[in-house]
Amino acid sequence: MQTKEMLQTGCQKIAEQLQPFGFKSTQKGQLLKKTSSDKKLKFEIYFQSSTKNWSGNVSILPQILVSSDPLKKSQKEKYNSDNENGVIFSTKLENLTPLKNKNHDWNITLTNQENVIPKLIELIKTYVLPVFEKFEDIEKVITEISEDGLKLNEHFDSKHQNLPIDFLCFFGNQDLAQHAFDNYLKEQKLFGNAKRVFGELKKSEHYSNKFVTDLTMKSAYFNGLKINE
C-alpha cells in the first residue's frame, strides 16, 4: 500500500471513532470539523502529514484549532484585508496533554494503526474535547481569558502564545480585552515589545514582525487598547 493510501486509511479510522462526538470529516479524513451549538465557532482537528513520510513510516501531526466565521468577517473589515482567518487559537495536540514540549510522531502505518490510533483517540477525548466544550460557553471563556489568559487546561503553556484580542472585543467588550491585555503584558513581561509595535504602527500602520506575540500587539493597537504599566 502506498504512503498516501496508508495515511487516508488511518485518518478515516480516526474519523469514524470521532463521528459520534459530532465531527464531520473532509479531505479524506485528514480534517475533522464540528460547529458549536450556537453556530458561532468552529472546532477543527487536522492531521497534518509529515514531510518525512515514506512507506515504512507514515506519521501525522495533529493540529487543534478554534475559529469563528463571524469574527473572520469582522477582522476583514477592521484590517481591510482578505488574509484574516478568524482563528481564536491553534496548537499542536501534544501542547494540550502531558506530552507537551515533546515531538511525538504518530506513525499510522498499517502495522501500527491498531496500537497508535486508540492512544490518539484517547488523548483527543481526554484533553481536546473538554477544551472545545469550554468554548461552547463564550461568555464564560471570555471572562476566564480576561482574568487568567489563554490557559486552556493544566497542561497548556500560554507563554509565547498570542492573546485572542479580536475574539475578546468582538464577543465581549473593550474593557474585558483591556484587562486581559494588562495582565498579559505584565505576566509575559512584554511591555517593551508592545511599545515598539505601537510606535511603529502610529508612524506608518506597519510594523516589523520580530516575535510571535507581535500579532497580539497589533490587535491591541487596532482595537484601541492602551499600554498600562
MARTI-364131 format. One record per atom (N, C-alpha, C): residue in one letter; x negated, y negated, z. Coordinates in steps of 0.1 Angstrom, whole numbers, plus 5000, padded with zeros to 4 digits. Each point is the difference from the previous one (the first is absolute). Example, Ala and Ser with C-alpha at 12.3 -4.5 7.8 and 13.67 -1.06 7.14 Angstrom:
<rs>
a486850575078/a500949885000/a499149885000/s500449894993/s499149895000/s500849895008/
</rs>
This chain:
<rs>
m499250125000/m500849885000/m499149875000/q500449914992/q499249874999/q500249925012/t499049915002/t500049915012/t501349925001/k500549944989/k501249925000/k501250095004/e500150124995/e501150095004/e500050035014/m498850035006/m499950035014/m500449885009/l499649884995/l500449885007/l501549995000/q500750014989/q501449994999/q500750115008/t499550125000/t500750115007/t499949975015/g498949965005/g499849965014/g500949895004/c500049894992/c500949895004/c501450035000/q500550084990/q501450044999/q500450095012/k499150085005/k500350085012/k500249915013/i499149895001/i500149915010/i501349924999/a500449964988/a501249924998/a501250085004/e500050134997/e501250085003/e500250015015/q498950005008/q500250015014/q500449875007/l499749894993/l500449865005/l501349954994/q500550074991/q501349964994/q501149995010/p500150105010/p501149995010/p499949875009/f498949934999/f499949885008/f500349874992/g500650034988/g500449894991/g499149954990/f498950074998/f499049954990/f500350064986/k499949914990/k500150054986/k498649994994/s499750104992/s498750004994/s500049954985/t498949934997/t499849964986/t498550044997/q499649974987/q498650034996/q499650145003/k500950104997/k499750145002/k499750035015/g500749935009/g499850035014/g499049925007/q499249924992/q498949935007/q500549875008/l501149954996/l500649895007/l501350035006/l500149995013/l501350025007/l500649875005/k501249974997/k500649885004/k501350025008/k500249905009/k501250005008/k500449865003/t501349974999/t500549865003/t500649995014/s499749895007/s500549985013/s501650004999/s500650025012/s501550015000/s500749874996/d499349895002/d500649874996/d499549964986/k499350084993/k499549984986/k499049894999/k499549955011/k499049884999/k498650054998/l499750125005/l498650045000/l499850134992/k498850034996/k499750124993/k498850075008/f500250135002/f498950085007/f499450104989/e498750004999/e499450084990/e498850085006/i499950124994/i498850085003/i499450044986/y498849964998/y499450024987/y498850095001/f500050114993/f498950105000/f499049974989/q499049915003/q499049964990/q499150124997/s499750014988/s499150114995/s498649955002/s499150085006/s498649975002/s499350004986/t499149904998/t499349994988/t498950114999/k499850075011/k499050115000/k500650144998/n501350004996/n500650134998/n499450084989/w500050135002/w499650104990/w500850135003/s499950104992/s500850125001/s499950075014/g498849985006/g499850065013/g500449925012/n500349874998/n500449915010/n500949894995/v501350025004/v501049904995/v500549935013/s499449885003/s500349935012/s501049894997/i500849975010/i500949895000/i499749915011/l500349874998/l499749905011/l501449935002/p500750045011/p501349955003/p500049855004/q500849924994/q500149865003/q501449975005/i500149915010/i501349975006/i500349854998/l501249974996/l500349864996/l501549975004/v500149875005/v501449955002/v500049874992/s501149984992/s500149884992/s501549955000/s500249894993/s501349945000/s500249934987/d501150044992/d500349934988/d500549865002/p500849975010/p500449865002/p498849915004/l499150065008/l498849935004/l499149974987/k499950104992/k499249984987/k500649894992/k501349994999/k500649894992/k499749875007/s500149995013/s499649885007/s498649964998/q499150095001/q498649984998/q499649944986/k500750064990/k499849954986/k500349864999/e501149965006/e500549865000/e499049915008/k499650045012/k499249925009/k498649984994/y499450104994/y498749994995/y499949984985/n501249994994/n500149984985/n499050104993/s500250135003/s499250104995/s500850134998/d499650074989/d500750134997/d499250125006/n498949965007/n499150115006/n500450045014/e501149945006/e500450035013/e500750145000/n499950075011/n500550145000/n501050035012/g500249915009/g500950025011/g499550105010/v498750035000/v499450105009/v500049945015/i500550075009/i499949965014/i498850065007/f499750124997/f498850065004/f499750134992/s498850044998/s499650124994/s498750055007/t499950135001/t498850065006/t499950154996/k498950065003/k499850144998/k500750085011/l500550114997/l500750095009/l499250015013/e498750034998/e499150035012/e500049895010/n500249874996/n500049895009/n501149995010/l501150084997/l501150015009/l500050125009/t498950084999/t499950135007/t498750005008/p499850115008/p498850025007/p498850024991/l500250014987/l498950024990/l499549864995/k500449895006/k499649874996/k498549995000/n499549914990/n498649974998/n499250124996/k500850114995/k499350114994/k500450024986/n499150034991/n500350034986/n500450154999/h501350024998/h500650135000/h500450044986/d499550114995/d500450054987/d501150105001/w501149974994/w501150104999/w499950084987/n499350115001/n499750084988/n501250094998/i500849984989/i501250084998/i499950094987/t498850064999/t499950104990/t500950115004/l500450094991/l501050115003/l499650085012/t498850035002/t499650095011/t500149925013/n500049875000/n500049925012/n501449955004/q500950004991/q501349945002/q500850065012/e499950135002/e500850065011/e499549955013/n498749975001/n499449955013/n500149855001/v499749924989/v499949865001/v501449935000/i500950044992/i501349934999/i500849995013/p500150115007/p500749995013/p499349915010/k498749995000/k499349905009/k500349864996/l500049984987/l500349864994/l501449965003/i501050094998/i501449985003/i500249965015/e499350085009/e500249975014/e499549875004/l498849954994/l499549875003/l501049894995/i500650024989/i500949904994/i501350005009/k500550115004/k501250005009/k499749945014/t498850035005/t499649955014/t499749865000/y499349954990/y499449865001/y500549904990/v500450054988/v500449904990/v501549975001/l500850105001/l501549985001/l500449915011/p499450015012/p500449915011/p499649864997/v498949974992/v499749874996/v501149944991/f500450094990/f501049964991/f501349975008/e500350085009/e501249985009/e500049875007/k498849975005/k499849875007/k500449884992/f499850014987/f500349894991/f501550004996/e500750105004/e501549994998/e500649895007/d499449975012/d500549895008/d499149884998/i500349924989/i499149894996/i499949895011/e501149975007/e499949905010/e499150045012/k500150135003/k499150055011/k498650004996/v499750054988/v498650024996/v499349864998/i500849904996/i499549864999/i499649955013/t500850025010/t499749965014/t498850075005/e499850134997/e498950075005/e498749954993/i500149974987/i498849954993/i499649865005/s501049925003/s499749875005/s499350005014/e500350105008/e499450015013/e498750085000/d500050114993/d498950105001/d499250024987/g500349934989/g499350024988/g500550124993/l499350044990/l500550124991/l499550135007/k500450035012/k499750125007/k501150104997/l499850074989/l501150094996/l500250125009/n498950055006/n500150115010/n498750005008/e499850095008/e498950005009/e498750034993/h500050064988/h498850034992/h499649894990/f501049924996/f499749904990/f499149885006/d498949984993/d499149895004/d500449874992/s500549905006/s500449884993/s498949914997/k498850035005/k498849914997/k499750014985/h499749884995/h499749984985/h501250034991/q501250015006/q501250024992/q500749864998/n500749984989/n500749884998/n501349995008/l500349895005/l501349985006/l501049974990/p501250065000/p501049984989/p500849885003/i499449884998/i500649875003/i501249984991/d499950034987/d501149984991/d501250085005/f499850125005/f501150085005/f500649945013/l499149955009/l500549935012/l500849884997/c499649924990/c500749884997/c501350034992/f500050094991/f501150034992/f501250075008/f499650105008/f501050075007/f500249955015/g499049925004/g500149945013/g500149854999/n499149935006/n499949854999/n498649955002/q499849884998/q498749945000/q499450005014/d500849985010/d499650005014/d499450145004/l500750104996/l499550145003/l498650024993/a500049964987/a498850014992/a498849925006/q500349885005/q498949925006/q499550075013/h500950055008/h499650075012/h499150124997/a500450084990/a499250114995/a498749964995/f499949894993/f498849954994/f499049955011/d500649935010/d499249965011/d499350125007/n500850105003/n499450125006/n499050074992/y500350004987/y499150074990/y498649935000/l500049874999/l498849934999/l499250025013/k500649995011/k499450025013/k499450145002/e500850104997/e499650145003/e498950044990/q500149954988/q499050054990/q498849904998/k500149895008/k498949904999/k499849954986/l501149954994/l499949964985/l500349854998/f499849925011/f500249864998/f499149944989/g498850045000/g499149954989/g500450034986/n500450124998/n500550044987/n501349934996/a500849985010/a501349934997/a499749864996/k499149935007/k499749864997/k499349994986/r499250104997/r499449994986/r501050024989/v500950095001/v501050034990/v501049884999/f500449955012/f501049885000/f499349884994/g498749985003/g499349894994/g499950014985/e499750124995/e499850024985/e501449984993/l501050055007/l501449994993/l500549855000/k499649935010/k500449865000/k499449924989/k498850044996/k499249934990/k500550044985/s500350124998/s500350054987/s501050104998/e500750055011/e500950115000/e499450134995/h498750015001/h499250124997/h499050025011/y499750135003/y499050035011/y499150114996/s498950015006/s499050114997/s500450125009/n500450104994/n500550125008/n498850085004/k499549975012/k498850065005/k500350125009/f501150005007/f500450115009/f501450054998/v500250125004/v501450064998/v501049915006/t499749955012/t501049925008/t500349864994/d499249964990/d500249874994/d501549994994/l500550124996/l501450004995/l501049955010/t499750035013/t500949955011/t499949855001/m498849954999/m499849865001/m500749924988/k500050064988/k500749944989/k501550005003/s500550115004/s501550015003/s500449905011/a499149985010/a500349915011/a500049864995/y499149964991/y499949874995/y501349964992/f500350094991/f501249974991/f501350025007/n500050065012/n501250005008/n500149895010/g499049915000/g500049885008/g499650035015/l499350115002/l499550035014/l498849915003/k499749995013/k498949925005/k499050095007/i498749945000/i499050075008/i499949935014/n500550085010/n500149955013/n498950065009/e498949935003/e498950065008/e500449985015/
</rs>
